[in-house]
Amino acid sequence: MTSLVGVEQTRGALTGPQLTPRTAVVWSVLRRELDRRAGESLTVLDVGGGTGGFAVPLADAGHRVTVVDASPDALAALTRRAAEAGVAGRVRAVQGDGDALAGLVEPGSVDLVLCHAVLEVVDDPTAVVGALVDALRPGGAASVLVAGRAAAVLSRAMNGHLDVAAALLADPDTHAGPRDTLRRRYDAASAGALLAGGGLTVESVHGVRVFADLIPAVAVDGDPTTLLELELAAAARPPYRDLAAQLHLFARRPA
Ligand SMILES: C[S@@+](CC[C@H](N)C(=O)[O-])C[C@H]1O[C@@H](n2cnc3c(N)ncnc32)[C@H](O)[C@@H]1O
């Protein structure tokens, strides 16, 4: 079991990131890698990085970040956000596809690749993982966030959508049909197998939002710091980890 550091330690040298139930566990894991490489300006690639929620704080911490995203609107918002934060010089926004990174990023050049909330929406997750691995230098690390299987079934059932819960449970990809916005969901074993199949060594698996989506909003708003500490305390511990809305895997390309 990998225990995570608390909220204040998670902030560390990263002055920018807002810690929320969506981000605190991921920043806590990334913080370790950034501390391990302290003093270096890392080459970071954020595939499907959207509007730069991770890219901008990483650039603010001195790293050079390329965001490859399919959406021009998301990249425009990223560019504005980077300019407002004064880090435009360290953020490169590239429109492109996650499974065709070779023409956009020098193969074997990336220290840290992020791929958050992307593998559940792309056509071919195996191809995207292969492209991530090719972009990484040997010894480089990958931060991968995927939608969780069990949480999707439980939330539909708890909201009374028993037919959708049953459809999700029965489908091998945990996909509920044409109206489902996600094409697939993962558990720790299937996500780990996807990354291992691409040649990555999985170092840790954590749950993100174990409790946040289950408790009343008033409890979240009333004591956000205690909720974050609870999320950090439960994130590495099955069965709590496996009930999380998302699973975060930290993996490495062997040196
Ligand atoms: C749910 S958002 C996640 C954004 C960000 N990574 C985060 O965690 O907040 C998914 C992002 O992936 C991008 N995307 C979807 N398919 C893609 C693909 N095949 N290649 C690159 N980006 C893609 C979308 O444009 C969107 O910005």
The ligand as a Tripos MOL2 file, in Angstrom:
@<TRIPOS>MOLECULE
LIG
   27    29     1     0     0
SMALL
NO_CHARGES

@<TRIPOS>ATOM
      1 C1        -12.5370   14.6870  -20.1800 C.3       1 LIG1
      2 S1        -11.3880   15.7700  -20.9480 S.3       1 LIG1
      3 C2        -10.0250   15.6600  -19.8330 C.3       1 LIG1
      4 C3         -9.2030   16.8960  -19.8120 C.3       1 LIG1
      5 C4         -8.0510   16.8700  -18.8140 C.3       1 LIG1
      6 N1         -7.0700   15.8400  -19.1410 N.3       1 LIG1
      7 C5         -8.5710   16.6920  -17.4210 C.2       1 LIG1
      8 O1         -8.3490   15.6530  -16.8130 O.co2     1 LIG1
      9 O2         -9.2330   17.6200  -16.9260 O.co2     1 LIG1
     10 C6        -10.8310   14.7990  -22.3240 C.3       1 LIG1
     11 C7         -9.8960   15.5820  -23.2110 C.3       1 LIG1
     12 O3         -9.3260   14.6880  -24.1610 O.3       1 LIG1
     13 C8         -9.3610   15.3030  -25.4320 C.3       1 LIG1
     14 N2         -9.3600   14.2140  -26.4130 N.ar      1 LIG1
     15 C9        -10.3530   13.3500  -26.7000 C.ar      1 LIG1
     16 N3         -9.9560   12.4570  -27.6230 N.ar      1 LIG1
     17 C10        -8.6610   12.7690  -27.9270 C.ar      1 LIG1
     18 C11        -7.6990   12.2220  -28.7960 C.ar      1 LIG1
     19 N4         -7.9930   11.1530  -29.5440 N.pl3     1 LIG1
     20 N5         -6.4820   12.7850  -28.8490 N.ar      1 LIG1
     21 C12        -6.1860   13.8710  -28.0820 C.ar      1 LIG1
     22 N6         -7.0660   14.4300  -27.2300 N.ar      1 LIG1
     23 C13        -8.2880   13.8880  -27.1550 C.ar      1 LIG1
     24 C14       -10.6210   16.1560  -25.4200 C.3       1 LIG1
     25 O4        -10.5760   17.1940  -26.3730 O.3       1 LIG1
     26 C15       -10.6080   16.6840  -23.9790 C.3       1 LIG1
     27 O5         -9.8810   17.8960  -23.8700 O.3       1 LIG1
@<TRIPOS>BOND
     1     1     2 1
     2     2     3 1
     3     2    10 1
     4     3     4 1
     5     4     5 1
     6     5     6 1
     7     5     7 1
     8     7     8 2
     9     7     9 1
    10    10    11 1
    11    11    12 1
    12    11    26 1
    13    12    13 1
    14    13    14 1
    15    13    24 1
    16    14    15 ar
    17    14    23 ar
    18    15    16 ar
    19    16    17 ar
    20    17    18 ar
    21    17    23 ar
    22    18    19 1
    23    18    20 ar
    24    20    21 ar
    25    21    22 ar
    26    22    23 ar
    27    24    25 1
    28    24    26 1
    29    26    27 1
@<TRIPOS>SUBSTRUCTURE
     1 LIG1         1 GROUP 0 **** ****
